[in-house]
């Protein structure tokens, strides 16, 4: 039986011989790839891009529509043809590519950021 890390949501703590690789470890590796060294293309697009590349990441704005509707402030990652969403935790840092800014997630949401 595994537990879940409160920061990145990774599963851990499998007992010796217990198989967590299939679903648990696969999900862990995808989450690490999506969130470690977090950099997003944009944070003010209200509509998901029509042809995102595999691995493209965005911060979803409040007024988002389509596949992003109801996912405000989450990190949207396009993996293998589908969007995955990750809820940020206080203290996460993210480089916003189109703004050339570093933003932090606070209890009130993503900060305006610092110019780099």
PyMOL commands that set and color helices and strands:
alter all, ss='L'
color gray80, all
select helices_A, chain A and resi 21-35+66-68
alter helices_A, ss='H'
color red, helices_A
select strands_A, chain A and resi 3-4+11-12+39-40+57-59+75-79+82-86+93-96+101-106+109-110+114-115
alter strands_A, ss='S'
color yellow, strands_A
deselect
rebuild
show_as cartoon
